Amino acid sequence: MSKTTLAVIIGNRDFFPDVLVGEARKDILKLFSELDVEPVMLDEQTTKLGAVETWEHAKKCGELFAANRSRIDGVLVCLPNFGDERGVVDALKLSGLNVPILVQAYPDDLDQFSVERRRDAYCGKISVCNNLRQFGMPFSLTENHTIPLLADEFRADLRSFIAQCRVVNGLRNARIGAVGARPNAFNTTRYSEKLLQASGITVSTMDLSDLFGQAERISDNDARVKQKISDIKGYADASRTPEPSLVRMSKLAIVLLDWMDHNDLHASAIQCWSSMQKNYGVNVCTVMSMMSERLMPSACEVDIAGVVAMYALQLASGRPSALVDWNNNYGNDPNKCVFFHCGNWAKSFLPDIAIGTAPILGTTLGEENTHGALEGRTPAGPVTFARVSTDDVNGCIRAYVGEGQFTNDPLSTFGTRAVVEVPQLQKLMRYICKNGFEHHAAMSASQCAGPLAEALETYLCWPVYRHKD
């Protein structure tokens, strides 16, 4: 992931002690250095101690931020004392920034309520937030109302905020590739391209005939094909995959990656059945898995909304994501279920990854035409799941997010698979069904539901259900 750049506004109010501002500045520089965050903030010569208090200060701060707008990911508002509420919002308004904002305030010490060390930031934070809301500027808060910058709890707050910045800025500029039409049997993968565009998410399309035609025109002896076959064999056990199938998979990969590179696409969703098997003779799962592992998430069944959720999870966690079916109950345990796909999960989920076939598709399409599907089991560990859906009836995009655990409970089946434990799973299933969400969800082997939900709801204004115990 690229280095994060945060703009910083240090608030001040003239009848509070200036020494607190100087101490906060040192804390910011120390913390940002530890977390490899680059600051953009006024120096101590441009304004008093580099803080923002007056209209003149706000103008100088706004100019600085505007000059660095293209590289600023978010804003930290730091209140070492009460701060000046107008100075903060004026600086932000003048900057023209449209990025996430985190408001932090230092706590007072009970033995330091004298004039020399009194802060009143507890109160000042309320005033700053009131003004941000008046000016229509969405913002995030620390877990505790007041917190020192160098506390471990604030480090967690800042890491969460940085994840929010990645999600918001990433989705607002996301470019997604749709390859082929959705399978005719799947109304569940319908989506509104216009609603996505309203949030900054652009969809580019490619017809399967273009994909197959370009792939067929590549010679079997092309050096790129040989290299891609080598890449596939290095990625997963391909000992059961016939060489002609590997050649076809390699050509698909070449065309898809060239197209994505030419169009600056971040992610893709592909019609993985049934034209792929009928007209080209392989599954595209391995190719999709390799892209997802490279942080270019790829979803099945032209599920564009699903790959948006995959991309959002990837941005929040910094790890590969995958698309899954909420597929099976796990015996009589109400809080466990089976995640499954036939399957294209990134290698990060599958320590025992192998290339095989898709037996279910093979029953109607011929198993010999399904080489390229992956097999593997996800071991115990953390999981965050999410779903994004375009609600055309109500004219909005909505989502749910939650966390659970992968388990090592026994599971004897094929494909890419996992057993998952989610507290109050039956409540979640009722919510999904009652609200018409799709059977697909995205997953990440991490715990990032908090920053993901905050990013989607606060900054993209999507209604979000956060599933908890």
C-alpha positions as a Markdown table, in Angstrom:
| # | Residue | x | y | z |
|---|---|---|---|---|
| 1 | Met | 0.0 | 0.0 | 0.0 |
| 2 | Ser | 1.2 | 3.5 | -0.7 |
| 3 | Lys | 2.2 | 5.9 | 2.0 |
| 4 | Thr | -0.7 | 7.8 | 3.7 |
| 5 | Thr | -0.7 | 11.6 | 3.7 |
| 6 | Leu | -2.8 | 13.4 | 6.3 |
| 7 | Ala | -3.5 | 17.1 | 6.5 |
| 8 | Val | -3.3 | 18.3 | 10.1 |
| 9 | Ile | -5.1 | 21.2 | 11.7 |
| 10 | Ile | -4.0 | 22.0 | 15.3 |
| 11 | Gly | -6.7 | 24.1 | 17.0 |
| 12 | Asn | -5.8 | 26.8 | 19.4 |
| 13 | Arg | -7.6 | 29.6 | 21.4 |
| 14 | Asp | -5.6 | 32.6 | 22.5 |
| 15 | Phe | -6.5 | 32.5 | 26.3 |
| 16 | Phe | -5.5 | 28.9 | 26.7 |
| 17 | Pro | -1.8 | 28.0 | 27.3 |
| 18 | Asp | 0.3 | 27.9 | 24.0 |
| 19 | Val | 2.6 | 25.3 | 25.5 |
| 20 | Leu | -0.1 | 22.7 | 24.9 |
| 21 | Val | 0.0 | 23.4 | 21.2 |
| 22 | Gly | 3.8 | 22.9 | 21.0 |
| 23 | Glu | 3.5 | 19.6 | 22.9 |
| 24 | Ala | 0.8 | 18.4 | 20.5 |
| 25 | Arg | 2.9 | 19.2 | 17.5 |
| 26 | Lys | 5.8 | 17.1 | 18.8 |
| 27 | Asp | 3.3 | 14.3 | 19.5 |
| 28 | Ile | 2.0 | 14.4 | 16.0 |
| 29 | Leu | 5.4 | 14.3 | 14.4 |
| 30 | Lys | 6.5 | 11.4 | 16.6 |
| 31 | Leu | 3.3 | 9.4 | 16.0 |
| 32 | Phe | 3.3 | 10.0 | 12.2 |
| 33 | Ser | 6.9 | 8.9 | 12.0 |
| 34 | Glu | 6.1 | 5.7 | 13.9 |
| 35 | Leu | 3.2 | 4.9 | 11.6 |
| 36 | Asp | 4.9 | 6.0 | 8.3 |
| 37 | Val | 2.3 | 8.8 | 7.8 |
| 38 | Glu | 3.3 | 12.0 | 6.0 |
| 39 | Pro | 1.9 | 15.2 | 7.5 |
| 40 | Val | 0.8 | 18.3 | 5.7 |
| 41 | Met | 0.5 | 21.1 | 8.3 |
| 42 | Leu | 1.5 | 24.7 | 8.8 |
| 43 | Asp | 5.0 | 25.4 | 10.1 |
| 44 | Glu | 5.7 | 27.4 | 13.3 |
| 45 | Gln | 6.7 | 30.4 | 11.3 |
| 46 | Thr | 3.6 | 30.8 | 9.1 |
| 47 | Thr | 1.2 | 31.0 | 12.1 |
| 48 | Lys | 1.8 | 31.0 | 15.9 |
| 49 | Leu | 3.1 | 27.5 | 16.7 |
| 50 | Gly | 1.7 | 26.3 | 13.4 |
| 51 | Ala | -1.9 | 26.3 | 14.8 |
| 52 | Val | -5.1 | 27.6 | 13.3 |
| 53 | Glu | -7.1 | 30.1 | 15.2 |
| 54 | Thr | -7.9 | 33.2 | 13.3 |
| 55 | Trp | -9.3 | 33.9 | 9.8 |
| 56 | Glu | -5.8 | 34.8 | 8.6 |
| 57 | His | -4.6 | 31.4 | 9.9 |
| 58 | Ala | -7.4 | 29.6 | 8.2 |
| 59 | Lys | -6.6 | 31.3 | 4.9 |
| 60 | Lys | -3.0 | 30.2 | 5.1 |
| 61 | Cys | -3.9 | 26.7 | 6.1 |
| 62 | Gly | -6.5 | 26.4 | 3.3 |
| 63 | Glu | -3.9 | 27.5 | 0.8 |
| 64 | Leu | -1.4 | 24.9 | 2.0 |
| 65 | Phe | -4.0 | 22.1 | 1.8 |
| 66 | Ala | -5.3 | 23.2 | -1.6 |
| 67 | Ala | -1.7 | 23.2 | -3.0 |
| 68 | Asn | -1.4 | 19.6 | -1.8 |
| 69 | Arg | -5.0 | 18.5 | -2.5 |
| 70 | Ser | -4.0 | 15.7 | -4.9 |
| 71 | Arg | -2.0 | 13.8 | -2.3 |
| 72 | Ile | -4.0 | 14.4 | 0.9 |
| 73 | Asp | -5.9 | 11.3 | 1.9 |
| 74 | Gly | -7.6 | 12.6 | 5.0 |
| 75 | Val | -7.5 | 15.3 | 7.7 |
| 76 | Leu | -6.7 | 15.1 | 11.4 |
| 77 | Val | -8.1 | 17.9 | 13.6 |
| 78 | Cys | -6.1 | 17.9 | 16.8 |
| 79 | Leu | -7.4 | 19.9 | 19.8 |
| 80 | Pro | -4.8 | 20.3 | 22.5 |
| 81 | Asn | -7.1 | 22.9 | 24.1 |
| 82 | Phe | -10.6 | 24.2 | 23.4 |
| 83 | Gly | -9.5 | 25.3 | 19.9 |
| 84 | Asp | -11.3 | 27.8 | 17.6 |
| 85 | Glu | -14.3 | 26.2 | 15.9 |
| 86 | Arg | -14.4 | 28.8 | 13.2 |
| 87 | Gly | -10.7 | 28.4 | 12.4 |
| 88 | Val | -11.1 | 24.7 | 11.8 |
| 89 | Val | -14.1 | 24.8 | 9.5 |
| 90 | Asp | -12.9 | 27.9 | 7.6 |
| 91 | Ala | -9.6 | 26.2 | 6.9 |
| 92 | Leu | -11.4 | 23.1 | 5.6 |
| 93 | Lys | -13.8 | 25.1 | 3.5 |
| 94 | Leu | -11.1 | 27.2 | 1.9 |
| 95 | Ser | -9.0 | 24.1 | 1.1 |
| 96 | Gly | -11.7 | 22.5 | -1.1 |
| 97 | Leu | -10.8 | 19.1 | 0.3 |
| 98 | Asn | -13.4 | 16.3 | 0.2 |
| 99 | Val | -11.7 | 13.6 | 2.3 |
| 100 | Pro | -12.4 | 11.9 | 5.6 |
| 101 | Ile | -11.9 | 14.0 | 8.8 |
| 102 | Leu | -10.9 | 12.7 | 12.2 |
| 103 | Val | -11.5 | 14.9 | 15.3 |
| 104 | Gln | -9.2 | 14.2 | 18.3 |
| 105 | Ala | -9.2 | 16.1 | 21.6 |
| 106 | Tyr | -6.7 | 15.8 | 24.5 |
| 107 | Pro | -8.0 | 15.0 | 28.0 |
| 108 | Asp | -7.5 | 17.2 | 31.0 |
| 109 | Asp | -5.6 | 15.8 | 34.0 |
| 110 | Leu | -7.4 | 16.2 | 37.3 |
| 111 | Asp | -4.3 | 17.6 | 38.9 |
| 112 | Gln | -3.7 | 20.2 | 36.1 |
| 113 | Phe | -6.8 | 22.4 | 36.1 |
| 114 | Ser | -4.8 | 25.5 | 36.7 |
| 115 | Val | -4.6 | 28.3 | 34.1 |
| 116 | Glu | -1.1 | 27.0 | 33.1 |
| 117 | Arg | -2.3 | 23.6 | 31.9 |
| 118 | Arg | -6.1 | 23.7 | 31.5 |
| 119 | Arg | -7.3 | 22.4 | 28.2 |
| 120 | Asp | -11.2 | 22.3 | 28.0 |
| 121 | Ala | -10.8 | 20.3 | 24.8 |
| 122 | Tyr | -13.6 | 18.0 | 26.0 |
| 123 | Cys | -16.0 | 20.9 | 25.4 |
| 124 | Gly | -14.1 | 22.3 | 22.4 |
| 125 | Lys | -14.5 | 19.0 | 20.5 |
| 126 | Ile | -18.3 | 19.3 | 20.8 |
| 127 | Ser | -18.1 | 22.8 | 19.3 |
| 128 | Val | -15.9 | 21.8 | 16.4 |
| 129 | Cys | -18.2 | 18.9 | 15.6 |
| 130 | Asn | -21.2 | 21.2 | 15.7 |
| 131 | Asn | -19.6 | 23.5 | 13.2 |
| 132 | Leu | -18.5 | 20.6 | 10.9 |
| 133 | Arg | -22.1 | 19.5 | 10.8 |
| 134 | Gln | -23.4 | 23.0 | 10.2 |
| 135 | Phe | -21.0 | 23.2 | 7.2 |
| 136 | Gly | -22.1 | 19.8 | 5.9 |
| 137 | Met | -18.7 | 18.2 | 6.4 |
| 138 | Pro | -18.9 | 14.5 | 7.5 |
| 139 | Phe | -16.3 | 13.4 | 10.1 |
| 140 | Ser | -15.2 | 10.5 | 12.3 |
| 141 | Leu | -14.6 | 10.4 | 16.0 |
| 142 | Thr | -12.2 | 8.6 | 18.3 |
| 143 | Glu | -13.5 | 5.7 | 20.3 |
| 144 | Asn | -13.1 | 7.8 | 23.5 |
| 145 | His | -14.3 | 11.4 | 23.5 |
| 146 | Thr | -10.8 | 12.6 | 24.7 |
| 147 | Ile | -7.6 | 10.7 | 24.2 |
| 148 | Pro | -3.9 | 11.6 | 24.1 |
| 149 | Leu | -2.2 | 11.4 | 20.7 |
| 150 | Leu | 0.4 | 8.9 | 21.9 |
| 151 | Ala | -2.0 | 6.6 | 23.7 |
| 152 | Asp | -2.3 | 3.0 | 22.2 |
| 153 | Glu | -6.0 | 3.6 | 21.9 |
| 154 | Phe | -5.4 | 6.6 | 19.6 |
| 155 | Arg | -3.0 | 4.6 | 17.6 |
| 156 | Ala | -5.9 | 2.1 | 17.0 |
| 157 | Asp | -8.2 | 5.0 | 16.2 |
| 158 | Leu | -5.7 | 6.4 | 13.6 |
| 159 | Arg | -5.1 | 3.1 | 12.0 |
| 160 | Ser | -8.9 | 2.7 | 11.6 |
| 161 | Phe | -9.1 | 6.2 | 10.2 |
| 162 | Ile | -6.4 | 5.5 | 7.7 |
| 163 | Ala | -8.3 | 2.4 | 6.6 |
| 164 | Gln | -11.4 | 4.6 | 6.2 |
| 165 | Cys | -9.5 | 7.0 | 4.0 |
| 166 | Arg | -8.3 | 4.1 | 1.7 |
| 167 | Val | -11.9 | 2.9 | 1.3 |
| 168 | Val | -13.5 | 6.3 | 0.7 |
| 169 | Asn | -10.8 | 7.6 | -1.7 |
| 170 | Gly | -10.5 | 4.2 | -3.4 |
| 171 | Leu | -14.2 | 3.7 | -4.1 |
| 172 | Arg | -14.8 | 7.3 | -5.2 |
| 173 | Asn | -12.3 | 6.7 | -8.0 |
| 174 | Ala | -12.9 | 2.9 | -8.6 |
| 175 | Arg | -12.9 | 1.6 | -12.1 |
| 176 | Ile | -14.5 | -1.9 | -12.5 |
| 177 | Gly | -14.5 | -4.2 | -15.5 |
| 178 | Ala | -17.6 | -6.2 | -16.4 |
| 179 | Val | -16.7 | -9.1 | -18.7 |
| 180 | Gly | -19.7 | -10.7 | -20.4 |
| 181 | Ala | -23.4 | -10.6 | -19.5 |
| 182 | Arg | -24.7 | -11.9 | -16.2 |
| 183 | Pro | -25.8 | -15.5 | -16.3 |
| 184 | Asn | -29.5 | -15.5 | -17.4 |
| 185 | Ala | -30.5 | -17.5 | -14.4 |
| 186 | Phe | -29.1 | -15.0 | -11.9 |
| 187 | Asn | -31.4 | -12.0 | -11.4 |
| 188 | Thr | -29.5 | -11.6 | -8.1 |
| 189 | Thr | -26.5 | -10.2 | -9.9 |
| 190 | Arg | -28.4 | -7.3 | -11.4 |
| 191 | Tyr | -27.1 | -3.9 | -10.4 |
| 192 | Ser | -27.5 | -0.2 | -11.3 |
| 193 | Glu | -24.5 | 1.2 | -13.1 |
| 194 | Lys | -25.9 | 4.7 | -12.7 |
| 195 | Leu | -26.1 | 4.5 | -8.9 |
| 196 | Leu | -22.6 | 3.2 | -8.7 |
| 197 | Gln | -21.4 | 6.1 | -10.9 |
| 198 | Ala | -23.1 | 8.6 | -8.6 |
| 199 | Ser | -20.7 | 7.4 | -5.9 |
| 200 | Gly | -17.7 | 7.7 | -8.3 |
| 201 | Ile | -17.6 | 4.0 | -9.3 |
| 202 | Thr | -17.1 | 3.6 | -13.1 |
| 203 | Val | -17.9 | 0.4 | -14.9 |
| 204 | Ser | -16.3 | -0.6 | -18.2 |
| 205 | Thr | -17.6 | -3.5 | -20.3 |
| 206 | Met | -16.1 | -6.2 | -22.5 |
| 207 | Asp | -18.2 | -8.8 | -24.5 |
| 208 | Leu | -17.2 | -12.4 | -24.1 |
| 209 | Ser | -16.9 | -12.6 | -27.9 |
| 210 | Asp | -14.1 | -10.0 | -27.7 |
| 211 | Leu | -12.4 | -12.0 | -25.0 |
| 212 | Phe | -12.6 | -15.3 | -26.8 |
| 213 | Gly | -11.7 | -13.8 | -30.2 |
| 214 | Gln | -8.6 | -12.1 | -29.0 |
| 215 | Ala | -7.5 | -15.1 | -27.0 |
| 216 | Glu | -8.0 | -17.4 | -30.0 |
| 217 | Arg | -5.8 | -15.2 | -32.1 |
| 218 | Ile | -2.8 | -15.6 | -29.8 |
| 219 | Ser | -0.5 | -18.4 | -31.0 |
| 220 | Asp | 0.1 | -21.3 | -28.7 |
| 221 | Asn | 3.8 | -20.7 | -29.1 |
| 222 | Asp | 3.6 | -17.1 | -28.1 |
| 223 | Ala | 6.3 | -16.3 | -25.5 |
| 224 | Arg | 3.6 | -14.7 | -23.3 |
| 225 | Val | 1.6 | -17.9 | -23.3 |
| 226 | Lys | 4.6 | -19.9 | -22.1 |
| 227 | Gln | 5.4 | -17.4 | -19.4 |
| 228 | Lys | 1.8 | -17.4 | -18.2 |
| 229 | Ile | 1.7 | -21.2 | -18.1 |
| 230 | Ser | 4.8 | -21.0 | -15.9 |
| 231 | Asp | 3.1 | -18.4 | -13.7 |
| 232 | Ile | 0.1 | -20.7 | -13.3 |
| 233 | Lys | 2.1 | -23.7 | -12.4 |
| 234 | Gly | 4.1 | -21.7 | -9.9 |
| 235 | Tyr | 0.9 | -20.4 | -8.4 |
| 236 | Ala | -0.9 | -23.7 | -7.7 |
| 237 | Asp | -0.6 | -27.4 | -8.2 |
| 238 | Ala | -1.6 | -27.9 | -11.9 |
| 239 | Ser | -0.6 | -31.6 | -12.2 |
| 240 | Arg | -4.2 | -32.6 | -13.0 |
| 241 | Thr | -4.7 | -29.9 | -15.6 |
| 242 | Pro | -4.2 | -30.9 | -19.3 |
| 243 | Glu | -1.7 | -28.8 | -21.2 |
| 244 | Pro | -4.4 | -27.6 | -23.7 |
| 245 | Ser | -6.4 | -26.3 | -20.8 |
| 246 | Leu | -3.4 | -24.4 | -19.4 |
| 247 | Val | -2.8 | -22.9 | -22.8 |
| 248 | Arg | -6.4 | -21.6 | -23.0 |
| 249 | Met | -6.3 | -20.3 | -19.4 |
| 250 | Ser | -3.1 | -18.5 | -20.2 |
| 251 | Lys | -4.5 | -16.8 | -23.2 |
| 252 | Leu | -7.5 | -15.6 | -21.2 |
| 253 | Ala | -5.2 | -14.1 | -18.6 |
| 254 | Ile | -3.2 | -12.3 | -21.2 |
| 255 | Val | -6.2 | -10.7 | -22.8 |
| 256 | Leu | -7.9 | -9.8 | -19.5 |
| 257 | Leu | -4.8 | -8.2 | -18.0 |
| 258 | Asp | -4.0 | -6.2 | -21.1 |
| 259 | Trp | -7.6 | -5.0 | -21.2 |
| 260 | Met | -7.6 | -4.0 | -17.5 |
| 261 | Asp | -4.2 | -2.3 | -17.9 |
| 262 | His | -5.4 | -0.3 | -20.9 |
| 263 | Asn | -8.5 | 0.9 | -19.1 |
| 264 | Asp | -6.8 | 1.4 | -15.7 |
| 265 | Leu | -9.3 | -1.0 | -14.0 |
| 266 | His | -8.9 | -1.9 | -10.4 |
| 267 | Ala | -11.2 | -5.0 | -10.3 |
| 268 | Ser | -13.4 | -7.2 | -12.5 |
| 269 | Ala | -16.4 | -9.3 | -12.6 |
| 270 | Ile | -16.6 | -12.1 | -15.2 |
| 271 | Gln | -19.3 | -14.3 | -16.6 |
| 272 | Cys | -17.7 | -17.5 | -15.4 |
| 273 | Trp | -20.5 | -19.8 | -16.7 |
| 274 | Ser | -21.9 | -21.2 | -18.9 |
| 275 | Ser | -20.6 | -19.6 | -22.1 |
| 276 | Met | -17.0 | -19.9 | -20.8 |
| 277 | Gln | -17.2 | -23.7 | -20.7 |
| 278 | Lys | -19.5 | -24.2 | -23.7 |
| 279 | Asn | -17.5 | -21.9 | -26.1 |
| 280 | Tyr | -14.0 | -21.8 | -24.7 |
| 281 | Gly | -13.7 | -25.1 | -22.8 |
| 282 | Val | -12.2 | -24.0 | -19.4 |
| 283 | Asn | -13.0 | -22.4 | -16.1 |
| 284 | Val | -11.6 | -18.9 | -15.6 |
| 285 | Cys | -11.3 | -19.4 | -11.8 |
| 286 | Thr | -7.5 | -19.7 | -11.6 |
| 287 | Val | -7.0 | -16.6 | -13.6 |
| 288 | Met | -9.4 | -14.7 | -11.3 |
| 289 | Ser | -7.7 | -16.0 | -8.2 |
| 290 | Met | -4.3 | -14.9 | -9.4 |
| 291 | Met | -5.7 | -11.4 | -10.1 |
| 292 | Ser | -7.3 | -11.2 | -6.6 |
| 293 | Glu | -4.1 | -12.3 | -5.0 |
| 294 | Arg | -2.4 | -9.4 | -6.8 |
| 295 | Leu | -5.0 | -7.1 | -5.2 |
| 296 | Met | -7.0 | -6.9 | -8.4 |
| 297 | Pro | -10.2 | -8.5 | -7.1 |
| 298 | Ser | -12.3 | -10.5 | -9.5 |
| 299 | Ala | -15.8 | -11.8 | -8.8 |
| 300 | Cys | -17.9 | -14.5 | -10.4 |
| 301 | Glu | -21.1 | -14.3 | -12.4 |
| 302 | Val | -20.6 | -10.6 | -13.4 |
| 303 | Asp | -21.4 | -9.7 | -9.8 |
| 304 | Ile | -20.3 | -6.0 | -10.0 |
| 305 | Ala | -21.8 | -5.0 | -6.7 |
| 306 | Gly | -20.1 | -8.1 | -5.2 |
| 307 | Val | -16.7 | -7.0 | -6.5 |
| 308 | Val | -17.3 | -3.5 | -5.2 |
| 309 | Ala | -17.6 | -5.1 | -1.7 |
| 310 | Met | -14.5 | -7.2 | -2.4 |
| 311 | Tyr | -12.6 | -4.0 | -3.4 |
| 312 | Ala | -13.9 | -2.2 | -0.3 |
| 313 | Leu | -12.7 | -5.0 | 2.0 |
| 314 | Gln | -9.3 | -5.0 | 0.3 |
| 315 | Leu | -8.9 | -1.3 | 0.8 |
| 316 | Ala | -9.9 | -1.5 | 4.4 |
| 317 | Ser | -7.7 | -4.5 | 5.3 |
| 318 | Gly | -4.8 | -4.2 | 2.8 |
| 319 | Arg | -5.3 | -8.0 | 2.1 |
| 320 | Pro | -6.9 | -10.0 | -0.8 |
| 321 | Ser | -10.6 | -10.6 | -0.7 |
| 322 | Ala | -12.9 | -13.2 | -2.2 |
| 323 | Leu | -16.5 | -13.7 | -3.2 |
| 324 | Val | -18.4 | -16.4 | -1.4 |
| 325 | Asp | -21.9 | -18.0 | -1.3 |
| 326 | Trp | -23.6 | -18.2 | 2.1 |
| 327 | Asn | -24.0 | -21.8 | 1.0 |
| 328 | Asn | -24.8 | -24.4 | 3.7 |
| 329 | Asn | -25.8 | -24.8 | 7.3 |
| 330 | Tyr | -23.2 | -26.6 | 9.4 |
| 331 | Gly | -25.1 | -29.4 | 11.0 |
| 332 | Asn | -27.3 | -28.2 | 13.8 |
| 333 | Asp | -25.1 | -25.3 | 15.0 |
| 334 | Pro | -27.1 | -22.1 | 14.5 |
| 335 | Asn | -24.0 | -19.9 | 14.5 |
| 336 | Lys | -21.9 | -21.8 | 11.9 |
| 337 | Cys | -22.3 | -22.1 | 8.2 |
| 338 | Val | -20.2 | -23.1 | 5.1 |
| 339 | Phe | -18.7 | -20.5 | 2.7 |
| 340 | Phe | -18.3 | -22.0 | -0.8 |
| 341 | His | -17.5 | -21.3 | -4.4 |
| 342 | Cys | -16.4 | -23.6 | -7.1 |
| 343 | Gly | -13.9 | -21.7 | -6.9 |
| 344 | Asn | -11.8 | -18.7 | -7.5 |
| 345 | Trp | -10.6 | -17.5 | -4.0 |
| 346 | Ala | -7.2 | -15.9 | -3.8 |
| 347 | Lys | -4.3 | -18.1 | -2.8 |
| 348 | Ser | -4.0 | -16.3 | 0.6 |
| 349 | Phe | -7.2 | -18.1 | 1.7 |
| 350 | Leu | -6.0 | -21.6 | 0.5 |
| 351 | Pro | -2.7 | -23.0 | 1.9 |
| 352 | Asp | -3.6 | -26.3 | 0.1 |
| 353 | Ile | -4.5 | -24.7 | -3.2 |
| 354 | Ala | -4.7 | -27.0 | -6.2 |
| 355 | Ile | -6.2 | -26.6 | -9.7 |
| 356 | Gly | -9.0 | -29.1 | -10.5 |
| 357 | Thr | -12.4 | -29.1 | -12.1 |
| 358 | Ala | -15.9 | -27.9 | -11.1 |
| 359 | Pro | -18.0 | -31.1 | -10.5 |
| 360 | Ile | -21.3 | -29.3 | -10.2 |
| 361 | Leu | -20.9 | -27.4 | -13.5 |
| 362 | Gly | -19.5 | -30.5 | -15.0 |
| 363 | Thr | -22.8 | -32.4 | -14.6 |
| 364 | Thr | -24.3 | -30.3 | -17.4 |
| 365 | Leu | -21.3 | -28.7 | -19.2 |
| 366 | Gly | -19.0 | -31.7 | -19.2 |
| 367 | Glu | -16.3 | -31.9 | -16.5 |
| 368 | Glu | -13.6 | -31.9 | -19.1 |
| 369 | Asn | -14.6 | -28.3 | -19.9 |
| 370 | Thr | -14.2 | -27.1 | -16.3 |
| 371 | His | -10.5 | -27.4 | -15.8 |
| 372 | Gly | -9.2 | -24.3 | -14.0 |
| 373 | Ala | -11.5 | -24.4 | -11.0 |
| 374 | Leu | -9.6 | -24.3 | -7.7 |
| 375 | Glu | -9.8 | -26.5 | -4.7 |
| 376 | Gly | -8.7 | -25.7 | -1.1 |
| 377 | Arg | -9.8 | -25.1 | 2.5 |
| 378 | Thr | -9.5 | -21.9 | 4.5 |
| 379 | Pro | -8.0 | -22.6 | 8.0 |
| 380 | Ala | -9.1 | -21.1 | 11.3 |
| 381 | Gly | -8.6 | -17.3 | 11.6 |
| 382 | Pro | -10.5 | -14.0 | 11.6 |
| 383 | Val | -13.0 | -13.0 | 8.9 |
| 384 | Thr | -14.8 | -9.9 | 7.9 |
| 385 | Phe | -17.8 | -10.3 | 5.5 |
| 386 | Ala | -19.6 | -7.6 | 3.6 |
| 387 | Arg | -22.2 | -7.1 | 0.9 |
| 388 | Val | -22.9 | -4.1 | -1.3 |
| 389 | Ser | -26.2 | -3.9 | -3.2 |
| 390 | Thr | -27.7 | -1.2 | -5.5 |
| 391 | Asp | -31.2 | -0.6 | -4.3 |
| 392 | Asp | -32.9 | 0.7 | -7.5 |
| 393 | Val | -36.3 | 0.9 | -6.0 |
| 394 | Asn | -35.2 | 3.3 | -3.3 |
| 395 | Gly | -32.4 | 5.0 | -5.4 |
| 396 | Cys | -29.5 | 4.2 | -3.1 |
| 397 | Ile | -26.6 | 1.8 | -2.5 |
| 398 | Arg | -26.8 | -0.1 | 0.8 |
| 399 | Ala | -24.5 | -2.6 | 2.5 |
| 400 | Tyr | -24.0 | -4.9 | 5.5 |
| 401 | Val | -20.8 | -5.8 | 7.3 |
| 402 | Gly | -19.8 | -8.0 | 10.1 |
| 403 | Glu | -17.1 | -10.2 | 11.6 |
| 404 | Gly | -16.7 | -13.8 | 12.7 |
| 405 | Gln | -14.1 | -16.6 | 12.7 |
| 406 | Phe | -13.0 | -19.2 | 10.2 |
| 407 | Thr | -12.9 | -22.6 | 12.1 |
| 408 | Asn | -11.2 | -25.9 | 11.6 |
| 409 | Asp | -14.4 | -27.9 | 12.0 |
| 410 | Pro | -14.5 | -31.0 | 9.7 |
| 411 | Leu | -15.8 | -30.4 | 6.2 |
| 412 | Ser | -15.7 | -33.0 | 3.4 |
| 413 | Thr | -16.5 | -31.5 | 0.0 |
| 414 | Phe | -14.8 | -30.0 | -3.1 |
| 415 | Gly | -14.2 | -26.5 | -4.4 |
| 416 | Thr | -13.0 | -23.5 | -2.3 |
| 417 | Arg | -14.6 | -23.8 | 1.1 |
| 418 | Ala | -14.6 | -22.7 | 4.7 |
| 419 | Val | -16.5 | -23.2 | 7.9 |
| 420 | Val | -17.4 | -19.8 | 9.5 |
| 421 | Glu | -18.8 | -19.0 | 12.9 |
| 422 | Val | -20.7 | -15.8 | 13.2 |
| 423 | Pro | -22.4 | -14.7 | 16.5 |
| 424 | Gln | -26.2 | -14.4 | 16.1 |
| 425 | Leu | -25.9 | -15.8 | 12.6 |
| 426 | Gln | -29.7 | -16.6 | 12.4 |
| 427 | Lys | -30.4 | -12.9 | 13.1 |
| 428 | Leu | -28.1 | -12.0 | 10.2 |
| 429 | Met | -29.7 | -14.5 | 7.8 |
| 430 | Arg | -33.1 | -13.0 | 8.6 |
| 431 | Tyr | -31.8 | -9.5 | 7.9 |
| 432 | Ile | -30.3 | -10.6 | 4.6 |
| 433 | Cys | -33.5 | -12.3 | 3.5 |
| 434 | Lys | -35.9 | -9.7 | 4.7 |
| 435 | Asn | -34.0 | -6.9 | 3.0 |
| 436 | Gly | -33.5 | -8.7 | -0.3 |
| 437 | Phe | -29.7 | -8.9 | -0.2 |
| 438 | Glu | -27.9 | -11.3 | -2.6 |
| 439 | His | -26.6 | -14.8 | -1.7 |
| 440 | His | -23.1 | -13.6 | -2.5 |
| 441 | Ala | -20.9 | -11.9 | 0.1 |
| 442 | Ala | -17.3 | -10.7 | 0.1 |
| 443 | Met | -14.9 | -11.9 | 2.7 |
| 444 | Ser | -11.4 | -10.9 | 4.0 |
| 445 | Ala | -9.2 | -12.8 | 6.4 |
| 446 | Ser | -9.1 | -9.8 | 8.7 |
| 447 | Gln | -11.2 | -7.9 | 11.2 |
| 448 | Cys | -12.0 | -4.5 | 9.6 |
| 449 | Ala | -15.8 | -4.2 | 9.9 |
| 450 | Gly | -15.5 | -1.0 | 12.0 |
| 451 | Pro | -13.6 | 1.2 | 9.6 |
| 452 | Leu | -15.4 | -0.3 | 6.6 |
| 453 | Ala | -18.9 | 0.5 | 8.0 |
| 454 | Glu | -17.8 | 4.0 | 9.0 |
| 455 | Ala | -16.3 | 4.8 | 5.5 |
| 456 | Leu | -19.4 | 3.6 | 3.6 |
| 457 | Glu | -22.0 | 5.2 | 5.9 |
| 458 | Thr | -20.4 | 8.5 | 7.0 |
| 459 | Tyr | -18.6 | 9.5 | 3.8 |
| 460 | Leu | -20.4 | 7.6 | 0.9 |
| 461 | Cys | -23.8 | 8.0 | 2.6 |
| 462 | Trp | -24.8 | 4.4 | 2.0 |
| 463 | Pro | -27.2 | 2.9 | 4.6 |
| 464 | Val | -25.1 | 0.2 | 6.4 |
| 465 | Tyr | -26.2 | -2.6 | 8.7 |
| 466 | Arg | -23.3 | -3.5 | 11.1 |
| 467 | His | -24.0 | -7.0 | 12.4 |
| 468 | Lys | -22.9 | -7.5 | 16.0 |
| 469 | Asp | -23.6 | -9.9 | 18.8 |
